Amino acid sequence: MSLINKEIGDFTVQAYADGDFKTVTKADVIGKWSVFFFYPADFTFVCPTELEDLANKYEEFKGIGCEIYSVSCDSHFVHKAWHDASKTIQKIKYPMLADPTGALTRDFEVMIEKDGMAERGSFIVNPEGKIVAYEVIAGNVGRNADELFRRVQASQFVAEHGDQVCPAKWQPGAETLKPSLDLVGLI
């Protein structure tokens, strides 16, 4: 079953962000573009490479009005410990959401029940709180922040220009497609 246009459920979680513990709720998400970036666990191997990639691009995401939320089933205390112990993770400025009960991870349908951890899932959520794009991949394959950023830009573009669609490899300023009656069945 597709999660496209699914409204995210109500949630309240603890987060580690900007050197402090914070509470993040669904109300904090509504009204802006967001990326929920699920990963298996802190103190692992592939995860820090992905989170650093996002950290390096975070200002660009903020520049287009998009907040990043990384999410694992670790507690906010573990997020802080990882942040304190790792030069790579110290680069992170976006909120690291703690989901030790797995409620948020289950709402996005990326919980690996037998392991109590999240799949590698990236979700773009629009200002209305609905999922407009997502990708879930195997735990042994890292994701690319540049491609995720491009997808957010494309999602924002089509939300603003509902009569146009973005072709493969579309970048801002590039030509889009305007479906004609002849192509309606092919989209």
C-alpha positions as CSV (number, residue, x, y, z in Angstrom):
1,M,0.0,0.0,0.0
2,S,1.3,3.4,-0.9
3,L,2.0,6.1,1.7
4,I,1.6,8.9,-0.8
5,N,-0.8,11.6,0.5
6,K,-1.0,9.8,3.9
7,E,-1.2,12.4,6.6
8,I,1.4,11.7,9.3
9,G,-0.1,10.8,12.7
10,D,0.0,13.0,15.8
11,F,3.3,12.5,17.6
12,T,5.3,14.0,20.5
13,V,9.0,12.9,20.7
14,Q,12.1,14.1,22.4
15,A,15.0,15.3,20.3
16,Y,18.6,16.3,20.6
17,A,19.2,19.6,18.7
18,D,21.5,22.6,19.0
19,G,23.2,21.1,22.1
20,D,19.9,20.7,24.0
21,F,16.9,18.4,24.5
22,K,13.7,19.5,22.9
23,T,10.2,18.3,22.4
24,V,9.1,18.0,18.8
25,T,5.4,17.4,17.8
26,K,3.4,17.2,14.7
27,A,2.4,20.9,15.2
28,D,6.1,21.8,14.7
29,V,6.0,20.1,11.3
30,I,2.7,21.6,9.9
31,G,3.2,24.7,7.8
32,K,6.6,23.9,6.3
33,W,8.3,21.3,4.2
34,S,10.0,18.5,6.1
35,V,12.2,15.5,5.5
36,F,11.9,12.6,7.9
37,F,15.2,10.6,7.6
38,F,14.9,7.3,9.3
39,Y,18.0,5.2,10.0
40,P,18.6,2.0,11.9
41,A,20.7,3.1,14.9
42,D,23.3,5.4,16.4
43,F,26.9,4.2,16.7
44,T,26.7,2.2,13.5
45,F,28.6,2.3,10.2
46,V,26.6,3.6,7.2
47,C,24.3,5.9,9.3
48,P,27.0,8.5,10.1
49,T,28.0,8.8,6.5
50,E,24.4,9.6,5.6
51,L,23.8,12.0,8.5
52,E,27.0,13.8,7.7
53,D,26.0,14.2,4.1
54,L,22.7,15.7,5.3
55,A,24.5,18.0,7.7
56,N,26.7,19.3,4.9
57,K,23.6,20.2,2.9
58,Y,21.4,21.4,5.8
59,E,21.8,25.1,5.1
60,E,20.6,24.5,1.6
61,F,17.5,22.6,2.8
62,K,16.8,25.4,5.2
63,G,17.2,27.9,2.4
64,I,14.3,26.3,0.5
65,G,12.1,26.2,3.7
66,C,12.6,22.6,4.5
67,E,13.4,21.2,7.9
68,I,15.3,17.9,8.3
69,Y,14.4,15.4,11.1
70,S,16.7,12.4,11.5
71,V,14.9,9.6,13.3
72,S,16.1,6.4,15.0
73,C,14.7,4.2,17.8
74,D,17.5,5.4,20.1
75,S,16.7,7.7,23.0
76,H,17.6,11.4,23.0
77,F,20.2,10.6,25.6
78,V,21.9,8.2,23.1
79,H,21.7,10.8,20.4
80,K,23.6,13.2,22.7
81,A,26.2,10.6,23.7
82,W,26.8,9.9,20.0
83,H,27.0,13.6,19.2
84,D,29.5,14.0,22.1
85,A,31.6,11.1,21.0
86,S,31.8,11.5,17.2
87,K,33.4,14.4,15.2
88,T,31.2,13.4,12.3
89,I,27.9,13.6,14.3
90,Q,29.0,16.9,15.9
91,K,28.4,18.5,12.5
92,I,24.7,17.8,12.8
93,K,22.5,20.9,13.4
94,Y,19.1,19.5,12.5
95,P,16.9,17.8,15.2
96,M,17.7,14.2,15.9
97,L,14.3,12.7,16.9
98,A,14.2,9.9,19.5
99,D,11.7,7.2,18.9
100,P,12.5,4.5,21.6
101,T,8.9,3.2,21.6
102,G,8.9,3.0,17.7
103,A,5.6,4.8,17.5
104,L,6.8,7.3,14.8
105,T,8.7,4.6,13.0
106,R,5.6,2.4,12.8
107,D,3.5,5.4,11.6
108,F,5.8,5.8,8.7
109,E,5.8,2.0,8.2
110,V,9.6,1.5,8.4
111,M,9.9,-0.5,11.7
112,I,11.9,-3.7,11.5
113,E,9.9,-5.4,14.3
114,K,12.4,-8.3,14.9
115,D,15.3,-5.9,15.4
116,G,13.4,-2.9,17.0
117,M,15.1,-0.6,14.5
118,A,14.0,1.5,11.5
119,E,14.6,0.8,7.8
120,R,16.5,3.4,5.9
121,G,13.5,5.5,4.9
122,S,13.4,9.1,3.5
123,F,10.1,10.9,3.5
124,I,9.2,14.3,2.1
125,V,6.2,15.8,4.0
126,N,4.4,18.8,2.6
127,P,3.2,21.8,4.8
128,E,-0.2,20.1,5.2
129,G,1.5,17.1,6.9
130,K,1.1,14.7,4.0
131,I,3.8,12.4,2.6
132,V,4.4,13.4,-1.0
133,A,7.5,11.3,-1.8
134,Y,9.4,8.5,-0.1
135,E,12.1,5.9,-0.5
136,V,12.9,2.9,1.6
137,I,16.1,1.0,0.8
138,A,18.2,-1.8,2.2
139,G,20.1,-1.2,5.4
140,N,23.5,-1.8,3.7
141,V,23.1,1.0,1.1
142,G,23.6,4.7,2.0
143,R,21.4,7.5,0.6
144,N,22.4,10.7,-1.2
145,A,21.5,14.1,0.2
146,D,21.9,15.8,-3.2
147,E,19.2,13.6,-4.7
148,L,16.9,14.0,-1.7
149,F,17.3,17.8,-2.0
150,R,16.4,17.6,-5.7
151,R,13.3,15.7,-4.9
152,V,12.2,18.2,-2.3
153,Q,12.7,21.0,-4.9
154,A,10.7,19.1,-7.4
155,S,8.0,18.3,-4.9
156,Q,7.8,22.0,-4.0
157,F,7.7,23.0,-7.7
158,V,4.8,20.7,-8.6
159,A,2.9,21.8,-5.4
160,E,3.1,25.3,-6.7
161,H,2.6,24.5,-10.4
162,G,0.0,21.7,-10.2
163,D,-0.4,21.6,-14.0
164,Q,3.3,20.7,-14.6
165,V,5.4,17.6,-13.8
166,C,9.1,17.3,-13.4
167,P,11.0,14.8,-15.6
168,A,13.9,12.6,-14.6
169,K,17.0,14.6,-13.4
170,W,14.9,17.8,-13.3
171,Q,16.7,20.8,-11.7
172,P,15.2,24.2,-10.8
173,G,15.0,26.3,-13.9
174,A,14.9,23.3,-16.3
175,E,12.0,22.6,-18.5
176,T,9.0,20.8,-17.1
177,L,6.3,18.8,-18.8
178,K,2.7,19.9,-19.0
179,P,0.6,16.8,-19.6
180,S,-1.7,16.9,-22.5
181,L,-4.9,14.9,-23.0
182,D,-2.9,12.5,-25.1
183,L,-0.4,11.8,-22.2
184,V,-2.8,11.7,-19.3
185,G,-2.9,7.9,-19.1
186,L,0.9,7.7,-19.2
187,I,1.7,9.7,-16.1
